Amino acid sequence: MFFLSGCELNERQSAIEKREQELNQKEQELLLWEKDLQLKEDSLKLIIALRDSASLYDSTSAVPQEILGTWTTKMVCTQSSCSGSVLGDTKVEQWLISAQKKIVIVQAMNNKMQISRIYTGSMNEKGLISLQTSRIDVNSPDNKMTTINVLLEKKGDNSMEGQREIIQADNCRVVYSLSLKRQN
C-alpha cells in the first residue's frame, strides 16, 4: 500500500479540474456548432419553401433578367458602433444574383470564390431589392443572432448601389455603402 502526498493529490485534483473545464468548453462549442448547423438547415428549408411557393405567384412580375448574373460588389464602411470595424474599411466580394420567380437569391463569395453567405429577399414595384440573412453569433454567451440587411437599387445597365447594415448580437451596427458592377 502506498500513499499520495498532499502535493501530489493537489496536482492530480487540479489536472482533473482542468480536464473537466476543457470537456465543458468542448461541449459548449459542439452545442454552438449544432445550433449554427440547425440555423443553416432552417435557412435552406426556408429557401426551398420560398422557391416552391413562388410557383403559386404569377410569373409576369418575376425579377428582371438584367439584374441576374455575377456582380463585383465593393463595400465601404460608413458607420460603425462595433469594435473591429473602422470607417473607411473596404471589402470586395463577388455576388451571384439569381431568382426563383419573385424571390431574389444572392450568393456572396469571398476572394477564394467560396460562398460566405446567402441572402434572400424580393424586389418591389419601384425596383428596390431588399435582402436579408442571419446567423448565430458563436462568440455571444447566449447565442444571439447577427442580422444583415441589404437594400439595392439599379443605377444603370451595369451598376447598382445600396446599403448593407449588420446588426450584431450586442446591438452594435456596421453600415456599408455598396457599389455593384456587372461582370461580363
C-alpha positions in Angstrom: 0.0 0.0 0.0 1.3 3.5 -0.8 0.1 6.9 0.0 0.0 10.0 -2.2 1.5 13.1 -0.6 -0.7 16.2 -0.2 1.1 17.9 -3.0 0.6 15.1 -5.5 -3.0 14.9 -4.5 -3.5 18.6 -5.2 -1.7 18.3 -8.6 -3.9 15.4 -9.6 -7.1 17.3 -8.4 -6.0 20.3 -10.4 -5.4 18.2 -13.5 -8.8 16.6 -13.2 -10.5 20.0 -12.8 -8.6 21.4 -15.8 -9.7 18.4 -17.9 -13.4 18.9 -16.8 -13.2 22.6 -17.9 -11.8 21.6 -21.2 -14.5 19.0 -21.7 -17.2 21.6 -20.7 -15.7 24.0 -23.2 -15.7 21.4 -26.0 -19.3 20.5 -25.1 -20.3 24.2 -25.4 -18.5 24.5 -28.7 -20.4 21.4 -30.0 -23.7 22.9 -28.9 -23.0 26.2 -30.7 -21.9 24.3 -33.8 -25.2 22.2 -33.6 -27.3 25.4 -33.3 -25.4 27.0 -36.2 -26.0 23.9 -38.3 -29.7 23.9 -37.3 -30.0 27.5 -38.4 -28.4 26.8 -41.7 -30.7 23.8 -42.2 -33.7 26.0 -41.3 -32.5 28.7 -43.8 -32.2 26.1 -46.5 -35.7 24.8 -45.8 -37.0 28.3 -46.0 -35.3 28.9 -49.3 -36.7 25.7 -50.7 -40.2 26.5 -49.3 -39.9 30.0 -50.9 -38.8 28.5 -54.2 -41.7 26.0 -54.1 -44.3 28.6 -53.1 -43.0 31.1 -55.7 -44.6 29.0 -58.4 -48.0 30.0 -56.9 -47.4 33.6 -57.9 -47.9 34.9 -61.4 -44.6 35.0 -63.4 -45.4 38.3 -65.0 -43.9 40.1 -62.0 -40.7 38.0 -62.0 -37.3 39.5 -61.2 -36.0 41.4 -64.3 -33.3 39.5 -66.2 -30.9 42.4 -66.2 -30.1 42.2 -62.5 -29.3 38.4 -62.7 -25.7 37.3 -63.0 -22.4 38.0 -61.4 -21.6 41.3 -59.8 -18.4 42.7 -58.3 -19.5 44.3 -55.0 -17.4 46.9 -53.3 -18.4 47.7 -49.7 -17.1 50.8 -47.8 -17.8 51.2 -44.1 -19.7 54.4 -43.5 -20.9 54.0 -39.9 -19.8 51.7 -37.1 -20.6 51.3 -33.4 -18.9 47.9 -33.3 -15.3 47.2 -32.3 -13.2 45.8 -35.1 -15.0 47.9 -37.8 -13.5 51.2 -38.8 -14.9 53.9 -41.0 -13.4 53.6 -44.5 -12.8 49.8 -44.3 -13.2 48.3 -47.8 -14.3 44.8 -48.8 -14.8 43.3 -52.2 -17.0 40.3 -52.9 -18.5 38.6 -55.9 -22.2 38.3 -55.7 -24.1 35.8 -57.9 -27.7 37.1 -58.2 -30.4 34.6 -59.2 -34.1 34.4 -58.8 -36.9 31.9 -58.3 -40.0 33.7 -59.6 -40.3 36.7 -57.1 -37.6 35.6 -54.7 -34.1 37.1 -55.2 -31.2 35.0 -54.1 -27.7 36.3 -53.7 -24.7 34.1 -53.1 -21.9 36.2 -51.7 -18.5 34.7 -52.4 -15.1 35.6 -50.9 -11.9 36.1 -52.8 -11.4 32.3 -52.9 -14.8 32.0 -54.7 -16.3 30.2 -51.7 -19.8 31.1 -50.6 -19.6 33.1 -47.4 -23.3 33.8 -47.0 -26.6 33.6 -48.8 -29.1 36.5 -48.9 -32.8 36.1 -49.8 -35.4 38.7 -50.5 -37.5 40.4 -53.0 -37.8 43.3 -55.5 -40.6 45.8 -55.0 -42.6 47.5 -57.7 -40.2 50.5 -57.7 -37.2 48.2 -58.5 -35.6 48.3 -55.0 -34.1 45.0 -53.9 -34.4 44.1 -50.2 -32.3 41.2 -48.9 -31.6 39.6 -45.5 -29.6 36.9 -43.9 -29.0 35.9 -40.3 -26.5 33.8 -38.4 -25.8 32.7 -34.8 -23.0 34.7 -33.2 -20.9 31.9 -31.7 -18.9 34.5 -29.7 -22.1 35.6 -27.9 -22.6 33.8 -24.5 -26.3 33.3 -25.2 -26.1 32.6 -28.9 -27.7 35.8 -30.1 -28.3 36.4 -33.8 -26.4 38.7 -36.2 -28.7 40.0 -38.9 -27.6 41.6 -42.2 -30.0 43.7 -44.2 -29.2 44.9 -47.8 -31.0 47.4 -49.9 -30.1 47.7 -53.6 -31.2 50.0 -56.4 -30.3 49.6 -60.1 -28.5 52.8 -61.3 -27.6 51.8 -64.9 -27.3 48.9 -67.3 -24.3 47.5 -65.4 -24.4 49.1 -62.0 -26.3 49.1 -58.7 -25.9 51.0 -55.5 -27.1 50.4 -52.0 -26.5 49.8 -48.3 -25.6 46.9 -46.2 -26.4 47.0 -42.4 -25.0 44.5 -40.0 -26.8 44.3 -36.6 -24.7 42.2 -34.3 -25.7 40.3 -31.2 -24.8 43.1 -28.8 -26.9 45.5 -30.9 -23.9 47.4 -32.3 -24.3 48.3 -36.0 -22.0 48.5 -39.0 -23.2 50.2 -42.2 -21.5 49.8 -45.6 -22.3 51.7 -48.8 -22.4 49.3 -51.7 -21.4 49.7 -55.3 -22.1 46.8 -57.7 -20.6 46.5 -61.2 -21.8 43.7 -63.5 -19.1 41.3 -64.6 -19.0 40.4 -68.3 
